[in-house]
Amino acid sequence: MPKYSIVVPFHDEEENVTALYDRLKAVMEHVGESFELVFVDDGSRDRTCRMLEEIAAVDSRVLLVKLRRNFGQTSALAAGFDHSQGDCILAMDGDLQHDPNDIPAFLAKLEEGYDVVSGWRENRVDSFLLRRLPSHIANWLMARLSGVDIHDFGTTFKAYRREVIQNIPLYGEMHRFIPALASWYGASICEIPINNTNRLHGHSHYGMGRTLRVFFDLITIRFLLRYMSRPLHFFGTLGLLGILGGTGIAGWLLALKVMTHQHIMALHSPMFVIGAVLLLGGMQMIGIGLLGELQVRHYHAPTLRAPYTVDRLVRSRSNEDRVISDL
């Protein structure tokens, strides 16, 4: 079993595949410990998959996980984590904007005893308005909401102990929030500066539309961190406030009717409707909270359903043999 697994998702990166493989191999061989390279083809439409198959055919330390279509970066990383075998797992992008020479620094921090080591693009080279400013705001919000004091949640370049990452469900855009989720499990987290270089080949797959998805995931993370195991505390509080408000309005209208004999529906119909809505809405909120409590058991007993579909795995058993497993 390898000590380290390097997980790299690829999507239309044919111009970067060979260079990244050569640099990763050189760095990991210099580290001197057993390792594997887990390359995930996330539905590439160019020659990326073919080139990865050729690499896997000649190097038994390389595992290719080919997905049936483009599932997105988070699902591709989940596929890589699920099929890796190392005690420690390091994830990075396949566009060469992450420098493999930074890997020993990640591994050194893991050896010190940290459970999660997160990269920090201290000197980013991206566009200020389109990338750096939105990223700075999102990272500041995430640090405040999660209580994890790191500067860069967004980078994929992170290292994990297997026992930590295997307990974190990944879907949507959740890969960027792994440190926040890991903190819920009591993981020790640190951050190290990494090199950030311009993309030399290919095109970026990130756009402004991703910012909106990250915003909604940010709300999800806040909810999960505070109410993941007790959703009734959130929905029940809202429901109780609604019921109290509705009951107060109903009591006031009843008192008016008894004491003044007013025609309530004619004179106070808006308040009557508001009170009824608050009562019904409050009861519904409490019902949602109870249903959420029932769903908590699914969190503690997760299903085996994965957010991706694997087409095949490619790994050679030796330098001469190649094995393709159709799934």
N, C-alpha and C positions, 0 to 999 in steps of 0.2 A: 504494500500500500504506500502511495506517495505521501510525503509529509506536506507538500504544498500543491495546491491546485490554482492555476491562473485561468480565470474565466473571462473570455472576450467575446461579446456579441458583434456580429458583422451584418451590415445591410448595405449592399452595393459598394463594397470597398476593395474592388479588384486591384487598384493601384497601390494599396497599402498592405495587402495580405503578406506578401513575401518579405517585405522589409520588416514588418512587425514581428513575424515569426523568427527571422534571423536574430533580431535584437533581443527578443525574449529568451530564445535558446541560449544566447551568449551570456546574458545576465544570470539566468538560473543555473547554468553550468558553473559559473564562477562562484555562486552561492555555495555550491558543494553538497546540497541536500537533495533527496529524491523529490521529483516534481512531475506534474503532468500539465499539459496545456489543453484546456477545454474550449474549443472554438465552436460558437453557435452561429449557424447561418440562419438569419431571421428573414427568410423569404426573399433572398437577393435575386434580382433579375439580370445581373450581368454574370461575369465569369468567377465571381467570388467563391461560390460553392465548389466549382470544378477545381479551382486552385487549392482550396482547403482539402478536398479529397486527395489530391496529389500529395500534399504534405502529410496527411494522415497515413497514406499508403507506405511512406518510407520512414516514418518516425513513430515508433510504438508508444512514445510518450504523449502523442497528440490524439485527442478524441474529438471527432467532429459530430456535433448534434445538429442535424438538419431539420428545421421546422417546415411544416407543409405550406405555410404562408407567412406573411409579415404580421406578427402578433404584437410588435412593439418592444421597446427596450426592457421594460420591467419583466415581461413574460420570457423574453430571451435570457435574461439573467437568471430567472427562476429555473428555466430548463438547464442552464449551465450548473447552477448550484445543486440541483437534484441529481445530476449525473456525474458530479465530481466526487472524488474519493479521498482527497487530502484532509489532514487534520486542520489545516489552516487554508482559507480560501481568499484569494485576492481577485478583485474585479476591476477591469479597466476597459476603456473604449478601444475600438479597432481603427481609429482614424489617425493614429500617431500623434495626437495632441497630448497624450499622456506619455511621459518619458519612461521607458522600462528601467532606466538607470536609477529611478527613484524607488524601485521595488525593495532593495536591501534595507532601506530606511523603514519601510512598512514592516518587514519581517523582524527587524530589530525591536520595534515597539511591541510586536506580539510576543517576542521572547522575554520582554520585560514583564509580561503578565497582563497586558491590556486585552480586552475582548474584541473591541472594534477600534480600528485605526482609520481615520478619515483624512483624505487629502484636502489641502487648502490651496486654491489657486490665488495666492497672495498678490501676484502681479499678473492680472488677466490681460489678454491681448485682443479680446472681443470688442465689438462696437459698444460704446458707452450707453447710448440711448436704447438700443435694441436688446442688448444682452446684460451688460454689467449693472445698469441701474435697476431693471426689474429683478435681477438676481439678488442684488444687495437688499432690496426691500423684502423680498421673499425670505431670504436667509435671516434677516433681523426679526421678522414676524415668527419664523419657525423657532428661533432660539428663545424668544419670549414665551411662546405658547407651550413649548415642550420642556423648557428648563434645561436643555442641553446646550452648553455654552461653546458652540463651535461656529466658525465663520462661513463655512461652505457646505451646505447640505446637498447641493445640486450635482456635484461631480460624482461620476461613477467610480473613480479611483479610490477604492477602500479595501481594507483587509479585515477579515473576520475569523473568529474561531468557529469551527463547524457546529459546536453545540449551541451557539448563539444564533447563527443564521438559519439553521434548520427549524427553529421555532417561530420564525417570522413569516407570515403569509404575504406573498407579493402579488399585487394585481394593480390595475390602473397605472398610476405614475408613482407607486409607493417606493420604488427603489431609492429615491432620493431621501426618503424619510426613515431609512433603516436605523440610523443612530437614535432617532427619537423613539422608535418602537423598541429598539434594543434596551434603551434606558428604562423602559417599563418593566423589563425582566431583570433589572439590576445589573446590567452589563457595565463594565468599566470602559470608558471611551476617551480617546485622545485624538489630537489633530496634529498633522505635520505639513509644512509647506511643500508644495510640489511645483515642478516646472510646468509652464503652460505655453505651448508654442502654436503658431498659426498652422492651420491645415494646409498641407502642400499639395495634396491630390484629392480629387473628388469634391463633392458638395455637401454642405451641412444639411442634416435632416431635421433641424430644429427651426421652428418659426414662432411668430407671436401668438398663434392659436394655442400653443402649448401653455402659455401663461395662464389662460383661463382654466385649463384643466388642473394646473398646479394649485390655483386658488381654491378650487373645490376640494382637492385632496388635502389642502391645508386645514380646511374646516373639518374634514373627516378625521384627520389625525388628532385634532384638538378634542373631538368628541371621543375617539377611541382611548386616548390617554387618560381622560377623566372619568368616562362612564362605560368603558368596555365591559366591565364585569358587573355593573349596576345601572343599567339603562333606566330602570324605574325611578331612580333618583332624579334624572333629568326630566323625563316625560311626566312623572308623577308630580313634580313640583309645578310644572306648567298646568297640569290638570287640576291640581288642588287650588291654584290661584284662580283658574277659570270658574271652578265650582263655587268658591267663596264669593267671587265677584257676582256671578249669576244669582247666588242665593241672597246676597245683599240687595241687589236690584229687585228681586222678586219680593223680598220682605218689605222693602220700602213701598212698592206698588200696592202690596196687600194692605199695608197700614193706611195708605191714602184711601183705598177703597172702603175700608172699614170706618175710618174716622170722618171722611168727607163725602162719601158716597159718589165720588167722581166716576165718570165713564172712562175707565182706564184706556181702553183701546182707541177711543176718540182723542183723548188728550195726551196720552203718553205711549202711543204705539211704538215709536222708535226705541224707547227704553225697554219696553216689553220684549221687542225682538232681540235687542242686545243681550238682555238677561237670559233669554232662552238659548241664544247661540253660545253664550259663555258656559251655561250649564251643560249643554250637549257636547261642546268642544272639550270641556274639562273631563267629562267622562270618557270621551274618545281617547284623550291623551293618556289617561290612566290605563285604558285598555291596551294602547300601543306599548306602554311601558311594561305591562305584564307579558305581552307577547315577546318583547325584547328580552325579558328575563328568561323566557323559555328558550330563546335562540342562543343565549350564552352557553348553554351546554354544547351547542354545535361548535363553538369556539374552542372549548376545552376538549372536545372529541372531534377534531377536524376530519373531513372526508378526504379521500385519496384523489379527488378530482383536481387536475392541474389546469392552469390558465393558458395552456398551449397544447399543440398536437405535434408529436415528433414523426417525421417522415422516415428517417433511418439514422443509425449510428454508424460511424466509420472509425475503426481503429485497427492498426496492423499488430499482429501478435509478435512479429519479428521484423527485421529489415527486409525480408523477402516476401512475407505473406501479408495479405490484406483481408480484413474481415468486414463484411457489410451486413448489418442486421436490419432487415425490413420489418417495420412495425405497422 
